[in-house]
Each structure stands twice: as structure tokens, then as C-alpha cells.
Amino acid sequence: MYQERYQVRLLPRDVTFTTDGEQTVLEAALNAGIAFPNRCQVGACAMCLCRKLSGTIRYDLEPMLTEKEQEEGWIFACQAVAESDLVLALA
């Protein structure tokens, strides 16, 4: 089976890593050796909260974000799975 690969660009550091569309954005960053803020990895601590500037993600479990936060592009990297190339900004 063909596995999708997506590029994730992380600002303001301007580093890029890939994800396979199955792992979370946080897992992909950590697997690539990128220091990405995190603590709990289950969406409770908000350490991995970042802003999606472009691209599409999905969640297997809907995160605890208000509608306004989601409209502003905030995502939990520990819960988000890429469905396209992404550009993210750390808070």
C-alpha cells in the first residue's frame, strides 16, 4: 500500500520534516529529531499548541479547543494528523 508523505514547515525556526499521514505532527517532529515543545502528548497540557498557517489536518479525537481557537488556526500537534503539506507556527 502506498503511504502518503507530507512536508511540515515549522516557523519561526524554518525547519522542515516529513510525516506519513498516520503519525501525529508531534510524533513526526520528534522522530525527525526536532525539539518540539511537549509534555503530556494527549492534548491536556497545551505545550504543543501551535498555529496552522496552511494545510489540512484531522483529529482522531476532537481536541479541547474552542470554536474561536480553531477558527484562528490553533491545533494540538500531539493530536493532529496531516492530510496535506503544512505550515505551522509555534506559539
PDB file with one MODEL, atoms N, CA, C and O in Angstrom:
MODEL        1
ATOM      1  N   MET A   1       0.832  -1.198   0.000  1.00  0.00           N
ATOM      2  CA  MET A   1       0.000   0.000   0.000  1.00  0.00           C
ATOM      3  C   MET A   1       0.869   1.251   0.000  1.00  0.00           C
ATOM      4  O   MET A   1       1.842   1.337   0.748  1.00  0.00           O
ATOM      5  N   TYR A   2       0.521   2.201  -0.826  1.00  0.00           N
ATOM      6  CA  TYR A   2       1.274   3.452  -0.925  1.00  0.00           C
ATOM      7  C   TYR A   2       0.967   4.344   0.268  1.00  0.00           C
ATOM      8  O   TYR A   2      -0.194   4.561   0.616  1.00  0.00           O
ATOM      9  N   GLN A   3       2.010   4.853   0.881  1.00  0.00           N
ATOM     10  CA  GLN A   3       1.875   5.722   2.049  1.00  0.00           C
ATOM     11  C   GLN A   3       2.122   7.175   1.636  1.00  0.00           C
ATOM     12  O   GLN A   3       3.163   7.491   1.061  1.00  0.00           O
ATOM     13  N   GLU A   4       1.171   8.051   1.930  1.00  0.00           N
ATOM     14  CA  GLU A   4       1.353   9.481   1.648  1.00  0.00           C
ATOM     15  C   GLU A   4       2.480  10.044   2.504  1.00  0.00           C
ATOM     16  O   GLU A   4       2.684   9.613   3.639  1.00  0.00           O
ATOM     17  N   ARG A   5       3.197  10.996   1.960  1.00  0.00           N
ATOM     18  CA  ARG A   5       4.232  11.717   2.714  1.00  0.00           C
ATOM     19  C   ARG A   5       3.925  13.196   2.569  1.00  0.00           C
ATOM     20  O   ARG A   5       3.684  13.684   1.465  1.00  0.00           O
ATOM     21  N   TYR A   6       3.933  13.895   3.672  1.00  0.00           N
ATOM     22  CA  TYR A   6       3.668  15.331   3.671  1.00  0.00           C
ATOM     23  C   TYR A   6       4.826  16.077   4.291  1.00  0.00           C
ATOM     24  O   TYR A   6       5.478  15.586   5.213  1.00  0.00           O
ATOM     25  N   GLN A   7       5.078  17.271   3.777  1.00  0.00           N
ATOM     26  CA  GLN A   7       6.101  18.157   4.333  1.00  0.00           C
ATOM     27  C   GLN A   7       5.445  19.073   5.369  1.00  0.00           C
ATOM     28  O   GLN A   7       4.367  19.621   5.138  1.00  0.00           O
ATOM     29  N   VAL A   8       6.104  19.225   6.494  1.00  0.00           N
ATOM     30  CA  VAL A   8       5.651  20.152   7.530  1.00  0.00           C
ATOM     31  C   VAL A   8       6.750  21.172   7.734  1.00  0.00           C
ATOM     32  O   VAL A   8       7.884  20.817   8.054  1.00  0.00           O
ATOM     33  N   ARG A   9       6.420  22.429   7.551  1.00  0.00           N
ATOM     34  CA  ARG A   9       7.380  23.523   7.762  1.00  0.00           C
ATOM     35  C   ARG A   9       7.030  24.194   9.080  1.00  0.00           C
ATOM     36  O   ARG A   9       5.887  24.597   9.298  1.00  0.00           O
ATOM     37  N   LEU A  10       8.014  24.310   9.950  1.00  0.00           N
ATOM     38  CA  LEU A  10       7.808  24.836  11.292  1.00  0.00           C
ATOM     39  C   LEU A  10       8.475  26.204  11.418  1.00  0.00           C
ATOM     40  O   LEU A  10       9.691  26.334  11.278  1.00  0.00           O
ATOM     41  N   LEU A  11       7.660  27.215  11.682  1.00  0.00           N
ATOM     42  CA  LEU A  11       8.148  28.584  11.863  1.00  0.00           C
ATOM     43  C   LEU A  11       8.142  28.915  13.352  1.00  0.00           C
ATOM     44  O   LEU A  11       7.376  28.280  14.076  1.00  0.00           O
ATOM     45  N   PRO A  12       8.914  29.833  13.856  1.00  0.00           N
ATOM     46  CA  PRO A  12       9.825  30.731  13.148  1.00  0.00           C
ATOM     47  C   PRO A  12      11.193  30.112  12.871  1.00  0.00           C
ATOM     48  O   PRO A  12      12.060  30.773  12.299  1.00  0.00           O
ATOM     49  N   ARG A  13      11.403  28.848  13.268  1.00  0.00           N
ATOM     50  CA  ARG A  13      12.715  28.208  13.077  1.00  0.00           C
ATOM     51  C   ARG A  13      13.013  27.877  11.619  1.00  0.00           C
ATOM     52  O   ARG A  13      14.170  27.686  11.246  1.00  0.00           O
ATOM     53  N   ASP A  14      11.970  27.810  10.797  1.00  0.00           N
ATOM     54  CA  ASP A  14      12.095  27.462   9.381  1.00  0.00           C
ATOM     55  C   ASP A  14      12.782  26.114   9.190  1.00  0.00           C
ATOM     56  O   ASP A  14      13.709  25.978   8.392  1.00  0.00           O
ATOM     57  N   VAL A  15      12.306  25.120   9.943  1.00  0.00           N
ATOM     58  CA  VAL A  15      12.768  23.746   9.763  1.00  0.00           C
ATOM     59  C   VAL A  15      11.642  22.950   9.103  1.00  0.00           C
ATOM     60  O   VAL A  15      10.462  23.256   9.280  1.00  0.00           O
ATOM     61  N   THR A  16      12.021  21.937   8.350  1.00  0.00           N
ATOM     62  CA  THR A  16      11.051  21.115   7.646  1.00  0.00           C
ATOM     63  C   THR A  16      11.259  19.653   8.002  1.00  0.00           C
ATOM     64  O   THR A  16      12.392  19.190   8.134  1.00  0.00           O
ATOM     65  N   PHE A  17      10.164  18.935   8.155  1.00  0.00           N
ATOM     66  CA  PHE A  17      10.216  17.497   8.388  1.00  0.00           C
ATOM     67  C   PHE A  17       9.055  16.854   7.645  1.00  0.00           C
ATOM     68  O   PHE A  17       8.143  17.542   7.187  1.00  0.00           O
ATOM     69  N   THR A  18       9.093  15.544   7.532  1.00  0.00           N
ATOM     70  CA  THR A  18       8.023  14.851   6.829  1.00  0.00           C
ATOM     71  C   THR A  18       7.196  14.024   7.799  1.00  0.00           C
ATOM     72  O   THR A  18       7.666  13.627   8.866  1.00  0.00           O
ATOM     73  N   THR A  19       5.959  13.778   7.405  1.00  0.00           N
ATOM     74  CA  THR A  19       5.061  12.913   8.153  1.00  0.00           C
ATOM     75  C   THR A  19       4.372  11.994   7.159  1.00  0.00           C
ATOM     76  O   THR A  19       4.271  12.302   5.972  1.00  0.00           O
ATOM     77  N   ASP A  20       3.904  10.870   7.658  1.00  0.00           N
ATOM     78  CA  ASP A  20       3.333   9.866   6.757  1.00  0.00           C
ATOM     79  C   ASP A  20       1.812   9.889   6.683  1.00  0.00           C
ATOM     80  O   ASP A  20       1.219   9.037   6.023  1.00  0.00           O
ATOM     81  N   GLY A  21       1.176  10.835   7.339  1.00  0.00           N
ATOM     82  CA  GLY A  21      -0.277  10.890   7.307  1.00  0.00           C
ATOM     83  C   GLY A  21      -0.936   9.919   8.270  1.00  0.00           C
ATOM     84  O   GLY A  21      -2.162   9.820   8.314  1.00  0.00           O
ATOM     85  N   GLU A  22      -0.129   9.202   9.042  1.00  0.00           N
ATOM     86  CA  GLU A  22      -0.647   8.284  10.061  1.00  0.00           C
ATOM     87  C   GLU A  22      -0.239   8.729  11.459  1.00  0.00           C
ATOM     88  O   GLU A  22      -1.040   8.693  12.393  1.00  0.00           O
ATOM     89  N   GLN A  23       1.022   9.151  11.591  1.00  0.00           N
ATOM     90  CA  GLN A  23       1.507   9.607  12.897  1.00  0.00           C
ATOM     91  C   GLN A  23       1.058  11.044  13.131  1.00  0.00           C
ATOM     92  O   GLN A  23       0.718  11.764  12.193  1.00  0.00           O
ATOM     93  N   THR A  24       1.063  11.448  14.398  1.00  0.00           N
ATOM     94  CA  THR A  24       0.708  12.832  14.695  1.00  0.00           C
ATOM     95  C   THR A  24       1.844  13.752  14.273  1.00  0.00           C
ATOM     96  O   THR A  24       2.973  13.310  14.060  1.00  0.00           O
ATOM     97  N   VAL A  25       1.532  15.026  14.156  1.00  0.00           N
ATOM     98  CA  VAL A  25       2.544  16.022  13.801  1.00  0.00           C
ATOM     99  C   VAL A  25       3.663  16.006  14.840  1.00  0.00           C
ATOM    100  O   VAL A  25       4.840  16.078  14.485  1.00  0.00           O
ATOM    101  N   LEU A  26       3.308  15.913  16.105  1.00  0.00           N
ATOM    102  CA  LEU A  26       4.318  15.875  17.169  1.00  0.00           C
ATOM    103  C   LEU A  26       5.208  14.637  17.034  1.00  0.00           C
ATOM    104  O   LEU A  26       6.430  14.752  17.133  1.00  0.00           O
ATOM    105  N   GLU A  27       4.626  13.465  16.812  1.00  0.00           N
ATOM    106  CA  GLU A  27       5.425  12.246  16.649  1.00  0.00           C
ATOM    107  C   GLU A  27       6.402  12.385  15.482  1.00  0.00           C
ATOM    108  O   GLU A  27       7.565  11.997  15.589  1.00  0.00           O
ATOM    109  N   ALA A  28       5.924  12.940  14.374  1.00  0.00           N
ATOM    110  CA  ALA A  28       6.779  13.114  13.199  1.00  0.00           C
ATOM    111  C   ALA A  28       7.934  14.058  13.502  1.00  0.00           C
ATOM    112  O   ALA A  28       9.068  13.795  13.103  1.00  0.00           O
ATOM    113  N   ALA A  29       7.655  15.162  14.209  1.00  0.00           N
ATOM    114  CA  ALA A  29       8.703  16.126  14.560  1.00  0.00           C
ATOM    115  C   ALA A  29       9.746  15.470  15.475  1.00  0.00           C
ATOM    116  O   ALA A  29      10.948  15.607  15.245  1.00  0.00           O
ATOM    117  N   LEU A  30       9.293  14.771  16.495  1.00  0.00           N
ATOM    118  CA  LEU A  30      10.216  14.129  17.433  1.00  0.00           C
ATOM    119  C   LEU A  30      11.029  13.040  16.736  1.00  0.00           C
ATOM    120  O   LEU A  30      12.222  12.894  17.000  1.00  0.00           O
ATOM    121  N   ASN A  31      10.388  12.273  15.843  1.00  0.00           N
ATOM    122  CA  ASN A  31      11.105  11.233  15.091  1.00  0.00           C
ATOM    123  C   ASN A  31      12.164  11.826  14.172  1.00  0.00           C
ATOM    124  O   ASN A  31      13.154  11.167  13.856  1.00  0.00           O
ATOM    125  N   ALA A  32      11.958  13.082  13.738  1.00  0.00           N
ATOM    126  CA  ALA A  32      12.925  13.768  12.877  1.00  0.00           C
ATOM    127  C   ALA A  32      14.006  14.482  13.695  1.00  0.00           C
ATOM    128  O   ALA A  32      14.880  15.136  13.127  1.00  0.00           O
ATOM    129  N   GLY A  33      13.951  14.359  15.035  1.00  0.00           N
ATOM    130  CA  GLY A  33      14.954  14.975  15.889  1.00  0.00           C
ATOM    131  C   GLY A  33      14.728  16.456  16.135  1.00  0.00           C
ATOM    132  O   GLY A  33      15.653  17.172  16.520  1.00  0.00           O
ATOM    133  N   ILE A  34      13.506  16.921  15.915  1.00  0.00           N
ATOM    134  CA  ILE A  34      13.192  18.343  16.102  1.00  0.00           C
ATOM    135  C   ILE A  34      12.674  18.556  17.516  1.00  0.00           C
ATOM    136  O   ILE A  34      11.786  17.843  17.985  1.00  0.00           O
ATOM    137  N   ALA A  35      13.245  19.548  18.182  1.00  0.00           N
ATOM    138  CA  ALA A  35      12.803  19.892  19.535  1.00  0.00           C
ATOM    139  C   ALA A  35      11.468  20.624  19.433  1.00  0.00           C
ATOM    140  O   ALA A  35      11.427  21.812  19.114  1.00  0.00           O
ATOM    141  N   PHE A  36      10.390  19.917  19.701  1.00  0.00           N
ATOM    142  CA  PHE A  36       9.039  20.465  19.618  1.00  0.00           C
ATOM    143  C   PHE A  36       8.487  20.462  21.035  1.00  0.00           C
ATOM    144  O   PHE A  36       8.488  19.417  21.686  1.00  0.00           O
ATOM    145  N   PRO A  37       8.013  21.610  21.535  1.00  0.00           N
ATOM    146  CA  PRO A  37       7.521  21.653  22.920  1.00  0.00           C
ATOM    147  C   PRO A  37       6.420  20.616  23.142  1.00  0.00           C
ATOM    148  O   PRO A  37       5.465  20.546  22.368  1.00  0.00           O
ATOM    149  N   ASN A  38       6.554  19.819  24.187  1.00  0.00           N
ATOM    150  CA  ASN A  38       5.515  18.852  24.535  1.00  0.00           C
ATOM    151  C   ASN A  38       5.729  18.376  25.957  1.00  0.00           C
ATOM    152  O   ASN A  38       6.824  18.478  26.509  1.00  0.00           O
ATOM    153  N   ARG A  39       4.667  17.856  26.535  1.00  0.00           N
ATOM    154  CA  ARG A  39       4.762  17.269  27.866  1.00  0.00           C
ATOM    155  C   ARG A  39       3.906  16.008  27.947  1.00  0.00           C
ATOM    156  O   ARG A  39       4.431  14.907  28.116  1.00  0.00           O
ATOM    157  N   CYS A  40       2.599  16.167  27.827  1.00  0.00           N
ATOM    158  CA  CYS A  40       1.710  15.030  28.101  1.00  0.00           C
ATOM    159  C   CYS A  40       1.435  14.151  26.881  1.00  0.00           C
ATOM    160  O   CYS A  40       1.181  12.956  27.031  1.00  0.00           O
ATOM    161  N   GLN A  41       1.482  14.717  25.692  1.00  0.00           N
ATOM    162  CA  GLN A  41       1.221  14.028  24.418  1.00  0.00           C
ATOM    163  C   GLN A  41      -0.192  13.476  24.283  1.00  0.00           C
ATOM    164  O   GLN A  41      -0.435  12.578  23.477  1.00  0.00           O
ATOM    165  N   VAL A  42      -1.135  14.014  25.076  1.00  0.00           N
ATOM    166  CA  VAL A  42      -2.536  13.590  24.966  1.00  0.00           C
ATOM    167  C   VAL A  42      -3.494  14.783  24.856  1.00  0.00           C
ATOM    168  O   VAL A  42      -4.707  14.607  24.970  1.00  0.00           O
ATOM    169  N   GLY A  43      -2.968  15.987  24.637  1.00  0.00           N
ATOM    170  CA  GLY A  43      -3.818  17.157  24.435  1.00  0.00           C
ATOM    171  C   GLY A  43      -4.333  17.809  25.690  1.00  0.00           C
ATOM    172  O   GLY A  43      -5.298  18.571  25.636  1.00  0.00           O
ATOM    173  N   ALA A  44      -3.709  17.529  26.829  1.00  0.00           N
ATOM    174  CA  ALA A  44      -4.187  18.100  28.088  1.00  0.00           C
ATOM    175  C   ALA A  44      -3.355  19.286  28.571  1.00  0.00           C
ATOM    176  O   ALA A  44      -3.885  20.176  29.236  1.00  0.00           O
ATOM    177  N   CYS A  45      -2.063  19.313  28.250  1.00  0.00           N
ATOM    178  CA  CYS A  45      -1.187  20.333  28.837  1.00  0.00           C
ATOM    179  C   CYS A  45      -1.042  21.587  27.972  1.00  0.00           C
ATOM    180  O   CYS A  45      -0.649  22.636  28.482  1.00  0.00           O
ATOM    181  N   ALA A  46      -1.347  21.501  26.687  1.00  0.00           N
ATOM    182  CA  ALA A  46      -1.258  22.612  25.722  1.00  0.00           C
ATOM    183  C   ALA A  46       0.165  23.055  25.403  1.00  0.00           C
ATOM    184  O   ALA A  46       0.363  24.113  24.807  1.00  0.00           O
ATOM    185  N   MET A  47       1.159  22.256  25.794  1.00  0.00           N
ATOM    186  CA  MET A  47       2.554  22.606  25.474  1.00  0.00           C
ATOM    187  C   MET A  47       2.813  22.600  23.969  1.00  0.00           C
ATOM    188  O   MET A  47       3.614  23.394  23.475  1.00  0.00           O
ATOM    189  N   CYS A  48       2.136  21.704  23.235  1.00  0.00           N
ATOM    190  CA  CYS A  48       2.395  21.550  21.799  1.00  0.00           C
ATOM    191  C   CYS A  48       1.460  22.410  20.945  1.00  0.00           C
ATOM    192  O   CYS A  48       1.448  22.292  19.719  1.00  0.00           O
ATOM    193  N   LEU A  49       0.684  23.266  21.589  1.00  0.00           N
ATOM    194  CA  LEU A  49      -0.249  24.122  20.864  1.00  0.00           C
ATOM    195  C   LEU A  49       0.518  24.993  19.863  1.00  0.00           C
ATOM    196  O   LEU A  49       1.487  25.662  20.222  1.00  0.00           O
ATOM    197  N   CYS A  50       0.081  24.973  18.636  1.00  0.00           N
ATOM    198  CA  CYS A  50       0.708  25.792  17.602  1.00  0.00           C
ATOM    199  C   CYS A  50      -0.373  26.250  16.633  1.00  0.00           C
ATOM    200  O   CYS A  50      -1.510  25.782  16.686  1.00  0.00           O
ATOM    201  N   ARG A  51      -0.007  27.166  15.751  1.00  0.00           N
ATOM    202  CA  ARG A  51      -0.981  27.723  14.820  1.00  0.00           C
ATOM    203  C   ARG A  51      -0.727  27.180  13.423  1.00  0.00           C
ATOM    204  O   ARG A  51       0.394  27.222  12.916  1.00  0.00           O
ATOM    205  N   LYS A  52      -1.784  26.671  12.813  1.00  0.00           N
ATOM    206  CA  LYS A  52      -1.709  26.164  11.443  1.00  0.00           C
ATOM    207  C   LYS A  52      -1.920  27.335  10.501  1.00  0.00           C
ATOM    208  O   LYS A  52      -2.991  27.941  10.477  1.00  0.00           O
ATOM    209  N   LEU A  53      -0.884  27.648   9.722  1.00  0.00           N
ATOM    210  CA  LEU A  53      -0.962  28.762   8.777  1.00  0.00           C
ATOM    211  C   LEU A  53      -1.484  28.303   7.425  1.00  0.00           C
ATOM    212  O   LEU A  53      -2.128  29.068   6.707  1.00  0.00           O
ATOM    213  N   SER A  54      -1.203  27.042   7.079  1.00  0.00           N
ATOM    214  CA  SER A  54      -1.766  26.475   5.859  1.00  0.00           C
ATOM    215  C   SER A  54      -1.751  24.966   5.951  1.00  0.00           C
ATOM    216  O   SER A  54      -0.957  24.381   6.688  1.00  0.00           O
ATOM    217  N   GLY A  55      -2.641  24.340   5.191  1.00  0.00           N
ATOM    218  CA  GLY A  55      -2.722  22.891   5.152  1.00  0.00           C
ATOM    219  C   GLY A  55      -3.973  22.362   5.824  1.00  0.00           C
ATOM    220  O   GLY A  55      -4.795  23.113   6.349  1.00  0.00           O
ATOM    221  N   THR A  56      -4.089  21.047   5.790  1.00  0.00           N
ATOM    222  CA  THR A  56      -5.260  20.360   6.333  1.00  0.00           C
ATOM    223  C   THR A  56      -4.806  19.287   7.311  1.00  0.00           C
ATOM    224  O   THR A  56      -3.851  18.553   7.059  1.00  0.00           O
ATOM    225  N   ILE A  57      -5.516  19.213   8.434  1.00  0.00           N
ATOM    226  CA  ILE A  57      -5.239  18.183   9.436  1.00  0.00           C
ATOM    227  C   ILE A  57      -6.540  17.471   9.785  1.00  0.00           C
ATOM    228  O   ILE A  57      -7.631  17.919   9.433  1.00  0.00           O
ATOM    229  N   ARG A  58      -6.393  16.355  10.484  1.00  0.00           N
ATOM    230  CA  ARG A  58      -7.566  15.692  11.057  1.00  0.00           C
ATOM    231  C   ARG A  58      -7.216  15.262  12.476  1.00  0.00           C
ATOM    232  O   ARG A  58      -6.045  15.144  12.839  1.00  0.00           O
ATOM    233  N   TYR A  59      -8.237  15.035  13.251  1.00  0.00           N
ATOM    234  CA  TYR A  59      -8.070  14.513  14.605  1.00  0.00           C
ATOM    235  C   TYR A  59      -8.818  13.195  14.713  1.00  0.00           C
ATOM    236  O   TYR A  59      -9.916  13.060  14.173  1.00  0.00           O
ATOM    237  N   ASP A  60      -8.242  12.231  15.397  1.00  0.00           N
ATOM    238  CA  ASP A  60      -8.978  11.011  15.704  1.00  0.00           C
ATOM    239  C   ASP A  60      -9.916  11.260  16.876  1.00  0.00           C
ATOM    240  O   ASP A  60     -11.028  10.732  16.914  1.00  0.00           O
ATOM    241  N   LEU A  61      -9.465  12.061  17.826  1.00  0.00           N
ATOM    242  CA  LEU A  61     -10.291  12.521  18.939  1.00  0.00           C
ATOM    243  C   LEU A  61     -10.291  14.045  18.916  1.00  0.00           C
ATOM    244  O   LEU A  61      -9.226  14.662  18.892  1.00  0.00           O
ATOM    245  N   GLU A  62     -11.454  14.647  18.924  1.00  0.00           N
ATOM    246  CA  GLU A  62     -11.567  16.098  18.839  1.00  0.00           C
ATOM    247  C   GLU A  62     -10.904  16.742  20.062  1.00  0.00           C
ATOM    248  O   GLU A  62     -11.207  16.355  21.191  1.00  0.00           O
ATOM    249  N   PRO A  63      -9.997  17.725  19.860  1.00  0.00           N
ATOM    250  CA  PRO A  63      -9.281  18.351  20.977  1.00  0.00           C
ATOM    251  C   PRO A  63     -10.143  19.361  21.728  1.00  0.00           C
ATOM    252  O   PRO A  63     -11.197  19.787  21.257  1.00  0.00           O
ATOM    253  N   MET A  64      -9.668  19.719  22.888  1.00  0.00           N
ATOM    254  CA  MET A  64     -10.359  20.699  23.724  1.00  0.00           C
ATOM    255  C   MET A  64      -9.986  22.114  23.284  1.00  0.00           C
ATOM    256  O   MET A  64      -9.258  22.822  23.981  1.00  0.00           O
ATOM    257  N   LEU A  65     -10.488  22.507  22.133  1.00  0.00           N
ATOM    258  CA  LEU A  65     -10.270  23.853  21.615  1.00  0.00           C
ATOM    259  C   LEU A  65     -11.622  24.497  21.376  1.00  0.00           C
ATOM    260  O   LEU A  65     -12.561  23.841  20.926  1.00  0.00           O
ATOM    261  N   THR A  66     -11.716  25.793  21.680  1.00  0.00           N
ATOM    262  CA  THR A  66     -12.965  26.483  21.397  1.00  0.00           C
ATOM    263  C   THR A  66     -13.120  26.668  19.895  1.00  0.00           C
ATOM    264  O   THR A  66     -12.153  26.528  19.145  1.00  0.00           O
ATOM    265  N   GLU A  67     -14.312  26.976  19.464  1.00  0.00           N
ATOM    266  CA  GLU A  67     -14.555  27.226  18.046  1.00  0.00           C
ATOM    267  C   GLU A  67     -13.704  28.394  17.564  1.00  0.00           C
ATOM    268  O   GLU A  67     -13.161  28.360  16.459  1.00  0.00           O
ATOM    269  N   LYS A  68     -13.588  29.437  18.403  1.00  0.00           N
ATOM    270  CA  LYS A  68     -12.786  30.611  18.043  1.00  0.00           C
ATOM    271  C   LYS A  68     -11.309  30.230  17.875  1.00  0.00           C
ATOM    272  O   LYS A  68     -10.663  30.663  16.921  1.00  0.00           O
ATOM    273  N   GLU A  69     -10.775  29.423  18.798  1.00  0.00           N
ATOM    274  CA  GLU A  69      -9.376  28.977  18.696  1.00  0.00           C
ATOM    275  C   GLU A  69      -9.152  28.184  17.409  1.00  0.00           C
ATOM    276  O   GLU A  69      -8.136  28.354  16.735  1.00  0.00           O
ATOM    277  N   GLN A  70     -10.112  27.316  17.074  1.00  0.00           N
ATOM    278  CA  GLN A  70      -9.980  26.535  15.844  1.00  0.00           C
ATOM    279  C   GLN A  70     -10.049  27.434  14.611  1.00  0.00           C
ATOM    280  O   GLN A  70      -9.303  27.228  13.655  1.00  0.00           O
ATOM    281  N   GLU A  71     -10.932  28.421  14.625  1.00  0.00           N
ATOM    282  CA  GLU A  71     -11.032  29.370  13.511  1.00  0.00           C
ATOM    283  C   GLU A  71      -9.737  30.154  13.342  1.00  0.00           C
ATOM    284  O   GLU A  71      -9.358  30.501  12.223  1.00  0.00           O
ATOM    285  N   GLU A  72      -9.053  30.435  14.460  1.00  0.00           N
ATOM    286  CA  GLU A  72      -7.789  31.172  14.422  1.00  0.00           C
ATOM    287  C   GLU A  72      -6.616  30.278  14.003  1.00  0.00           C
ATOM    288  O   GLU A  72      -5.497  30.766  13.844  1.00  0.00           O
ATOM    289  N   GLY A  73      -6.860  28.977  13.822  1.00  0.00           N
ATOM    290  CA  GLY A  73      -5.829  28.073  13.332  1.00  0.00           C
ATOM    291  C   GLY A  73      -5.080  27.301  14.395  1.00  0.00           C
ATOM    292  O   GLY A  73      -4.140  26.576  14.066  1.00  0.00           O
ATOM    293  N   TRP A  74      -5.461  27.426  15.665  1.00  0.00           N
ATOM    294  CA  TRP A  74      -4.743  26.723  16.722  1.00  0.00           C
ATOM    295  C   TRP A  74      -4.993  25.231  16.643  1.00  0.00           C
ATOM    296  O   TRP A  74      -6.128  24.795  16.450  1.00  0.00           O
ATOM    297  N   ILE A  75      -3.934  24.447  16.792  1.00  0.00           N
ATOM    298  CA  ILE A  75      -4.043  22.987  16.789  1.00  0.00           C
ATOM    299  C   ILE A  75      -3.168  22.404  17.896  1.00  0.00           C
ATOM    300  O   ILE A  75      -2.212  23.034  18.348  1.00  0.00           O
ATOM    301  N   PHE A  76      -3.508  21.208  18.318  1.00  0.00           N
ATOM    302  CA  PHE A  76      -2.665  20.431  19.221  1.00  0.00           C
ATOM    303  C   PHE A  76      -1.849  19.489  18.347  1.00  0.00           C
ATOM    304  O   PHE A  76      -2.402  18.564  17.752  1.00  0.00           O
ATOM    305  N   ALA A  77      -0.547  19.710  18.262  1.00  0.00           N
ATOM    306  CA  ALA A  77       0.316  18.889  17.419  1.00  0.00           C
ATOM    307  C   ALA A  77       0.328  17.429  17.863  1.00  0.00           C
ATOM    308  O   ALA A  77       0.566  16.539  17.047  1.00  0.00           O
ATOM    309  N   CYS A  78       0.075  17.172  19.146  1.00  0.00           N
ATOM    310  CA  CYS A  78       0.088  15.802  19.654  1.00  0.00           C
ATOM    311  C   CYS A  78      -1.143  15.017  19.228  1.00  0.00           C
ATOM    312  O   CYS A  78      -1.170  13.793  19.351  1.00  0.00           O
ATOM    313  N   GLN A  79      -2.153  15.704  18.731  1.00  0.00           N
ATOM    314  CA  GLN A  79      -3.388  15.051  18.309  1.00  0.00           C
ATOM    315  C   GLN A  79      -3.634  15.180  16.812  1.00  0.00           C
ATOM    316  O   GLN A  79      -4.408  14.409  16.244  1.00  0.00           O
ATOM    317  N   ALA A  80      -2.983  16.145  16.165  1.00  0.00           N
ATOM    318  CA  ALA A  80      -3.229  16.445  14.756  1.00  0.00           C
ATOM    319  C   ALA A  80      -2.460  15.508  13.833  1.00  0.00           C
ATOM    320  O   ALA A  80      -1.282  15.227  14.053  1.00  0.00           O
ATOM    321  N   VAL A  81      -3.143  15.030  12.801  1.00  0.00           N
ATOM    322  CA  VAL A  81      -2.534  14.191  11.768  1.00  0.00           C
ATOM    323  C   VAL A  81      -2.652  14.957  10.451  1.00  0.00           C
ATOM    324  O   VAL A  81      -3.740  15.398  10.081  1.00  0.00           O
ATOM    325  N   ALA A  82      -1.544  15.111   9.754  1.00  0.00           N
ATOM    326  CA  ALA A  82      -1.527  15.870   8.495  1.00  0.00           C
ATOM    327  C   ALA A  82      -2.297  15.140   7.408  1.00  0.00           C
ATOM    328  O   ALA A  82      -2.208  13.920   7.270  1.00  0.00           O
ATOM    329  N   GLU A  83      -3.050  15.910   6.644  1.00  0.00           N
ATOM    330  CA  GLU A  83      -3.722  15.389   5.445  1.00  0.00           C
ATOM    331  C   GLU A  83      -3.243  16.122   4.205  1.00  0.00           C
ATOM    332  O   GLU A  83      -3.763  15.915   3.109  1.00  0.00           O
ATOM    333  N   SER A  84      -2.239  16.989   4.389  1.00  0.00           N
ATOM    334  CA  SER A  84      -1.623  17.726   3.278  1.00  0.00           C
ATOM    335  C   SER A  84      -0.303  18.280   3.817  1.00  0.00           C
ATOM    336  O   SER A  84       0.023  18.085   4.988  1.00  0.00           O
ATOM    337  N   ASP A  85       0.454  18.969   2.964  1.00  0.00           N
ATOM    338  CA  ASP A  85       1.609  19.703   3.460  1.00  0.00           C
ATOM    339  C   ASP A  85       1.102  20.766   4.423  1.00  0.00           C
ATOM    340  O   ASP A  85       0.005  21.295   4.250  1.00  0.00           O
ATOM    341  N   LEU A  86       1.907  21.079   5.443  1.00  0.00           N
ATOM    342  CA  LEU A  86       1.505  22.049   6.464  1.00  0.00           C
ATOM    343  C   LEU A  86       2.570  23.117   6.669  1.00  0.00           C
ATOM    344  O   LEU A  86       3.763  22.879   6.484  1.00  0.00           O
ATOM    345  N   VAL A  87       2.108  24.294   7.054  1.00  0.00           N
ATOM    346  CA  VAL A  87       2.984  25.327   7.595  1.00  0.00           C
ATOM    347  C   VAL A  87       2.434  25.655   8.975  1.00  0.00           C
ATOM    348  O   VAL A  87       1.278  26.053   9.117  1.00  0.00           O
ATOM    349  N   LEU A  88       3.278  25.483   9.994  1.00  0.00           N
ATOM    350  CA  LEU A  88       2.889  25.706  11.381  1.00  0.00           C
ATOM    351  C   LEU A  88       3.780  26.758  12.023  1.00  0.00           C
ATOM    352  O   LEU A  88       4.954  26.893  11.677  1.00  0.00           O
ATOM    353  N   ALA A  89       3.204  27.504  12.967  1.00  0.00           N
ATOM    354  CA  ALA A  89       3.976  28.487  13.730  1.00  0.00           C
ATOM    355  C   ALA A  89       3.864  28.126  15.201  1.00  0.00           C
ATOM    356  O   ALA A  89       2.764  27.970  15.731  1.00  0.00           O
ATOM    357  N   LEU A  90       5.015  27.994  15.857  1.00  0.00           N
ATOM    358  CA  LEU A  90       4.996  27.750  17.298  1.00  0.00           C
ATOM    359  C   LEU A  90       4.524  29.008  17.993  1.00  0.00           C
ATOM    360  O   LEU A  90       4.847  30.122  17.582  1.00  0.00           O
ATOM    361  N   ALA A  91       3.754  28.815  19.056  1.00  0.00           N
ATOM    362  CA  ALA A  91       3.178  29.951  19.807  1.00  0.00           C
ATOM    363  C   ALA A  91       4.265  30.754  20.479  1.00  0.00           C
ATOM    364  O   ALA A  91       3.976  31.743  21.152  1.00  0.00           O
TER     365      ALA A  91
ENDMDL
END
